[in-house]
């Protein structure tokens, strides 16, 4: 599985700059509002230092990271979803993502006017939320019309339950709230799974700050944190402009030196991707060998056959067993044979739940 994240926000707040920090496919960032009318897309590697460590003990022809698809979606504005124009297309692009990275302008720059006349990240959150809520409300109301007919026609218990859920969500959205905070169980949300609701998607908030505020934040960051204090979403602070400049340096050593100069141990986008993984309950396992060392992404709680299916459907269908080493055991003991000698090499069946960092070899027969 490949994680898909959409970068959203109003215009001129640094979305494309953040995209360029993460991607080798550089997009043009404009200082003119609404200069872009298309979504930029890039597939990036998930930073995982464990792969480099594994290669010390298992030399390989190639190392393959897990990947994330990042979409830089043009700025949303009030009434983005009205009509049949580009705003609707942008909202459709958001619908195709697994998670959202909501970038907020938390810096002053007189040469870059805010589209609403002043810097106010909380107002920007409310603007974007409202546009997504309106679109979700349209989807909910359309389904209510269809479901009411089924619910009234007789003994369709499933339709009646679906209608109950839809009405709860409708009231919640009309109260300017997001679907992800509605008083509805995860089980009941199956009734709206076909709608791919925008405000049901998990969100990471990124406060885009100037270089001086990268470590300790500023008044805008504090305002955002206060506004979101009862929200389960994470809030990250990133100086996208300075990190974009650092990312353009050719030498890894130079990049690390400049990062340390501004008080960072690693690029903030690494933290962002890890936070996205945690938010979506994702973990990584590894397959290793002379031809390839590779990281694979699965949902936490998946069994060994399901993990095998992330590699190829044939492996899940013909699963026999999984041979498992823990990452820490492998690097501390130094080899597969040493793990076997020390009793750290396990053979697991279909009920084994894969853990983050497991090194697996799947035995199968199709």
C-alpha positions as CSV (number, residue, x, y, z in Angstrom):
1,X,0.0,0.0,0.0
2,X,1.2,3.5,-0.8
3,X,0.1,6.4,1.5
4,X,-1.5,9.3,-0.4
5,X,-1.3,12.7,1.3
6,X,-2.8,16.0,0.0
7,X,-1.3,19.3,0.9
8,X,-4.1,21.8,1.3
9,X,-4.7,25.4,2.5
10,X,-5.6,28.8,1.2
11,X,-3.4,30.6,-1.4
12,X,0.1,32.0,-0.7
13,X,0.8,30.2,2.5
14,X,3.7,27.9,1.4
15,X,2.1,24.7,0.2
16,X,4.2,24.4,-2.9
17,X,7.3,25.4,-0.9
18,X,6.6,22.5,1.5
19,X,6.0,20.2,-1.5
20,X,9.4,21.2,-2.9
21,X,11.1,20.3,0.5
22,X,9.7,16.8,0.2
23,X,9.9,16.1,-3.5
24,X,12.6,15.8,-6.2
25,X,10.0,16.9,-8.7
26,X,10.2,20.7,-8.1
27,X,7.1,22.8,-8.7
28,X,7.0,26.5,-9.3
29,X,6.0,28.5,-6.3
30,X,4.4,31.8,-7.2
31,X,3.9,34.9,-5.1
32,X,0.7,35.7,-7.0
33,X,-2.5,34.3,-5.6
34,X,-4.2,31.6,-7.8
35,X,-1.3,31.4,-10.2
36,X,-1.6,27.7,-10.3
37,X,-4.5,25.8,-11.7
38,X,-3.2,22.2,-11.4
39,X,-2.3,19.8,-8.7
40,X,1.4,18.9,-8.5
41,X,2.0,15.2,-7.7
42,X,5.2,13.4,-6.6
43,X,6.1,10.0,-5.2
44,X,8.7,10.3,-2.4
45,X,10.6,7.9,-0.3
46,X,9.6,7.4,3.3
47,X,12.7,8.3,5.4
48,X,13.7,5.1,7.3
49,X,17.3,5.0,8.7
50,X,16.8,1.4,9.5
51,X,17.3,0.4,5.9
52,X,20.8,1.9,5.9
53,X,21.7,0.0,9.1
54,X,20.3,-3.3,7.7
55,X,22.5,-3.0,4.6
56,X,25.6,-3.1,6.8
57,X,24.7,-6.6,7.8
58,X,22.9,-7.7,4.6
59,X,24.7,-6.2,1.6
60,X,22.3,-5.9,-1.3
61,X,22.1,-4.9,-5.0
62,X,19.5,-2.3,-4.2
63,X,17.6,-0.7,-1.3
64,X,13.9,0.2,-1.8
65,X,12.1,2.5,0.5
66,X,8.4,2.6,1.2
67,X,6.8,5.5,-0.7
68,X,4.3,8.3,-0.2
69,X,2.4,10.0,-2.9
70,X,2.2,13.7,-2.2
71,X,-0.3,16.0,-4.0
72,X,0.2,19.8,-3.8
73,X,-3.4,21.0,-4.3
74,X,-3.9,24.7,-5.4
75,X,-5.3,27.1,-2.8
76,X,-8.9,26.8,-1.7
77,X,-11.0,29.9,-1.3
78,X,-14.5,30.7,-0.2
79,X,-17.0,29.1,-2.5
80,X,-14.4,26.8,-4.1
81,X,-16.9,24.1,-4.6
82,X,-19.5,26.2,-6.4
83,X,-20.0,25.7,-10.1
84,X,-18.1,23.4,-12.3
85,X,-14.7,25.1,-12.3
86,X,-11.3,24.3,-11.0
87,X,-12.4,24.5,-7.4
88,X,-14.5,21.4,-7.8
89,X,-11.5,19.6,-9.4
90,X,-9.3,20.5,-6.5
91,X,-11.9,19.1,-4.1
92,X,-12.0,15.9,-6.1
93,X,-8.2,15.7,-5.8
94,X,-8.6,16.0,-2.0
95,X,-11.2,13.2,-2.1
96,X,-8.5,10.8,-3.6
97,X,-6.1,11.2,-0.6
98,X,-5.8,9.1,2.6
99,X,-4.7,12.0,4.8
100,X,-4.5,15.8,4.6
101,X,-1.5,18.1,5.4
102,X,-3.2,21.5,6.1
103,X,-0.5,24.2,5.8
104,X,-1.1,27.4,7.7
105,X,0.6,30.7,7.1
106,X,2.3,31.7,10.4
107,X,4.7,34.3,9.2
108,X,4.6,38.0,8.2
109,X,5.9,39.2,4.9
110,X,4.8,42.6,3.6
111,X,5.9,41.7,0.1
112,X,3.5,38.7,0.1
113,X,0.0,40.0,0.9
114,X,-2.5,37.5,2.4
115,X,-5.5,37.0,0.1
116,X,-7.8,38.0,3.0
117,X,-5.7,41.1,3.9
118,X,-4.1,39.9,7.1
119,X,-2.3,36.9,8.6
120,X,-4.8,34.8,10.6
121,X,-4.2,31.0,10.6
122,X,-7.3,30.3,12.6
123,X,-9.5,32.1,10.1
124,X,-7.7,30.1,7.3
125,X,-8.6,26.9,9.1
126,X,-12.2,27.9,9.3
127,X,-12.2,28.9,5.6
128,X,-10.9,25.6,4.4
129,X,-13.1,23.6,6.9
130,X,-16.2,25.4,5.7
131,X,-15.5,24.6,2.0
132,X,-14.9,20.9,2.8
133,X,-18.0,20.8,5.0
134,X,-20.2,22.2,2.3
135,X,-19.1,19.6,-0.2
136,X,-19.6,16.8,2.4
137,X,-23.1,18.1,3.2
138,X,-24.0,18.0,-0.5
139,X,-22.9,14.3,-0.6
140,X,-24.8,13.5,2.6
141,X,-28.0,15.1,1.4
142,X,-27.9,13.3,-1.9
143,X,-27.6,10.0,-0.1
144,X,-30.4,10.9,2.3
145,X,-32.8,11.3,-0.6
146,X,-31.9,7.8,-1.9
147,X,-31.9,6.1,1.5
148,X,-35.2,7.6,2.6
149,X,-37.1,5.8,-0.2
150,X,-35.5,2.5,0.9
151,X,-36.1,3.1,4.6
152,X,-39.8,3.9,4.0
153,X,-40.4,1.0,1.6
154,X,-40.6,-1.7,4.3
155,X,-38.4,-3.8,6.5
156,X,-35.0,-2.7,5.3
157,X,-33.2,-2.4,8.6
158,X,-29.9,-1.6,7.0
159,X,-31.4,1.4,5.2
160,X,-33.0,2.6,8.4
161,X,-29.7,2.5,10.3
162,X,-28.0,4.2,7.4
163,X,-30.5,7.0,7.4
164,X,-30.0,7.4,11.2
165,X,-26.3,7.8,10.6
166,X,-26.7,10.2,7.7
167,X,-29.0,12.5,9.7
168,X,-26.5,12.6,12.6
169,X,-23.8,13.6,10.1
170,X,-26.0,16.1,8.4
171,X,-26.8,17.9,11.7
172,X,-23.1,17.8,12.7
173,X,-22.0,19.4,9.4
174,X,-24.8,22.0,9.6
175,X,-23.3,22.9,13.0
176,X,-20.0,23.7,11.1
177,X,-18.3,20.6,12.5
178,X,-16.2,18.0,10.7
179,X,-17.4,14.4,10.1
180,X,-14.4,13.0,11.9
181,X,-15.6,14.5,15.2
182,X,-19.3,13.4,14.8
183,X,-20.8,11.2,17.5
184,X,-20.8,8.1,15.2
185,X,-19.0,4.8,15.8
186,X,-16.3,3.6,13.4
187,X,-18.7,0.6,12.7
188,X,-21.5,3.0,11.7
189,X,-19.2,5.0,9.4
190,X,-19.3,2.0,7.0
191,X,-22.7,3.5,5.8
192,X,-20.9,6.5,4.3
193,X,-17.7,4.8,3.1
194,X,-18.8,5.1,-0.5
195,X,-18.9,8.9,-0.2
196,X,-15.2,9.4,0.6
197,X,-16.1,12.3,2.8
198,X,-13.5,15.1,2.9
199,X,-13.9,16.1,6.6
200,X,-13.6,12.5,7.7
201,X,-10.0,12.4,6.5
202,X,-7.3,12.7,9.3
203,X,-5.5,16.0,9.2
204,X,-2.0,17.1,10.1
205,X,-1.7,20.9,10.7
206,X,1.6,22.4,9.6
207,X,2.4,25.9,10.8
208,X,4.7,27.4,8.2
209,X,7.0,29.9,10.0
210,X,10.0,32.1,9.3
211,X,13.5,30.9,10.1
212,X,13.6,32.7,13.4
213,X,10.5,30.8,14.6
214,X,11.5,27.3,13.6
215,X,12.4,26.1,17.1
216,X,10.2,28.0,19.5
217,X,7.3,29.0,17.2
218,X,5.5,32.4,17.4
219,X,2.3,34.1,18.3
220,X,0.5,32.6,15.3
221,X,1.6,29.1,16.2
222,X,0.3,29.6,19.7
223,X,-3.0,30.9,18.3
224,X,-3.3,27.7,16.2
225,X,-2.5,25.4,19.1
226,X,-5.0,27.1,21.3
227,X,-7.7,26.8,18.7
228,X,-7.0,23.1,18.2
229,X,-6.5,22.2,21.8
230,X,-9.5,20.0,21.8
231,X,-8.7,18.5,18.4
232,X,-6.9,15.2,18.1
233,X,-4.8,16.4,15.2
234,X,-1.1,17.0,15.5
235,X,0.4,20.4,15.0
236,X,3.9,20.6,13.5
237,X,6.1,23.7,13.0
238,X,8.1,23.9,9.8
239,X,10.1,26.7,8.2
240,X,9.3,25.6,4.6
241,X,11.3,28.3,2.9
242,X,14.6,27.7,4.7
243,X,14.2,24.0,4.5
244,X,13.5,24.2,0.8
245,X,16.8,26.1,0.4
246,X,18.6,23.5,2.5
247,X,17.1,20.6,0.5
248,X,18.6,22.1,-2.7
249,X,22.1,21.6,-1.4
250,X,23.9,18.8,-3.2
251,X,25.9,17.5,-0.3
252,X,24.2,15.5,2.5
253,X,26.9,16.7,4.9
254,X,26.1,20.4,4.0
255,X,22.4,19.8,4.4
256,X,22.9,18.4,7.9
257,X,25.3,21.2,8.8
258,X,22.8,23.9,7.8
259,X,20.0,22.1,9.6
260,X,22.0,22.0,12.8
261,X,22.7,25.7,12.3
262,X,19.0,26.4,12.6
263,X,18.6,24.0,15.5
264,X,17.3,20.9,13.7
265,X,18.7,17.3,13.8
266,X,16.9,16.3,10.6
267,X,14.5,17.8,8.0
268,X,11.1,18.6,9.5
269,X,9.5,16.8,6.6
270,X,10.8,13.5,8.0
271,X,8.8,14.2,11.2
272,X,5.8,15.1,9.0
273,X,5.8,11.8,7.2
274,X,6.3,9.8,10.4
275,X,3.4,11.7,11.9
276,X,1.3,10.9,8.9
277,X,2.2,7.2,9.4
278,X,1.2,7.3,13.0
279,X,-2.0,9.2,12.3
280,X,-3.1,6.5,9.8
281,X,-1.9,3.7,12.1
282,X,0.7,2.5,9.6
283,X,3.9,0.6,10.2
284,X,6.8,-0.8,8.1
285,X,8.2,-4.3,7.8
286,X,11.3,-5.4,5.8
287,X,12.3,-8.1,3.4
288,X,16.0,-8.5,2.9
289,X,18.4,-10.4,0.6
290,X,21.3,-10.1,-1.8
291,X,19.1,-8.8,-4.6
292,X,17.0,-6.3,-2.6
293,X,16.4,-4.9,0.9
294,X,13.0,-3.3,1.0
295,X,10.5,-1.6,3.3
296,X,6.8,-2.4,3.0
297,X,3.9,-0.4,4.5
298,X,0.9,-2.1,6.2
299,X,-1.7,-1.1,8.8
300,X,-0.9,-1.9,12.4
301,X,-2.6,-5.1,13.5
302,X,-2.3,-6.9,10.2
303,X,-1.5,-10.6,10.2
304,X,1.4,-12.3,8.4
305,X,-0.8,-13.3,5.5
306,X,-2.1,-9.8,5.1
307,X,1.5,-8.5,5.2
308,X,2.4,-11.0,2.5
309,X,-0.4,-9.6,0.4
310,X,1.2,-6.2,0.5
311,X,4.1,-7.8,-1.4
312,X,1.9,-9.7,-3.8
313,X,-1.6,-11.2,-3.8
314,X,-0.2,-14.7,-4.6
315,X,1.8,-14.7,-1.4
316,X,-1.3,-14.0,0.7
317,X,-3.4,-16.6,-1.2
318,X,-0.7,-19.3,-0.9
319,X,0.7,-18.3,2.5
320,X,2.2,-21.2,4.5
321,X,4.3,-19.5,7.1
322,X,6.4,-16.4,7.9
323,X,10.0,-16.6,9.1
324,X,10.5,-13.6,11.4
325,X,13.4,-11.8,12.9
326,X,13.1,-8.5,14.9
327,X,15.1,-5.6,13.5
328,X,16.9,-5.0,16.9
329,X,17.8,-8.7,17.2
330,X,19.2,-8.8,13.6
331,X,21.4,-5.7,14.0
332,X,22.6,-6.6,17.5
333,X,23.5,-10.2,16.6
334,X,24.6,-9.3,13.0
335,X,23.2,-12.1,10.9
336,X,20.3,-14.4,10.3
337,X,22.4,-17.4,11.4
338,X,23.3,-15.7,14.7
339,X,19.6,-15.0,15.3
340,X,18.9,-18.7,14.7
341,X,21.7,-19.7,17.1
342,X,20.3,-17.4,19.8
343,X,16.7,-18.4,19.4
344,X,15.7,-15.1,17.9
345,X,14.5,-16.6,14.6
346,X,10.8,-17.5,14.7
347,X,8.5,-19.4,12.4
348,X,5.0,-17.9,12.6
349,X,1.6,-19.0,11.2
350,X,-1.5,-17.3,9.9
351,X,-2.4,-15.6,13.2
352,X,0.9,-13.9,13.7
353,X,0.4,-10.1,14.0
354,X,3.3,-8.3,12.3
355,X,5.2,-5.7,14.3
356,X,6.9,-2.5,13.2
357,X,10.4,-3.4,12.0
358,X,9.9,-7.1,11.6
359,X,12.1,-8.7,9.0
360,X,10.0,-11.3,7.2
361,X,10.6,-14.2,4.8
362,X,7.3,-15.5,3.4
363,X,7.0,-19.2,2.6
364,X,4.1,-19.8,0.2
365,X,2.7,-22.2,-2.4
366,X,0.2,-21.3,-5.2
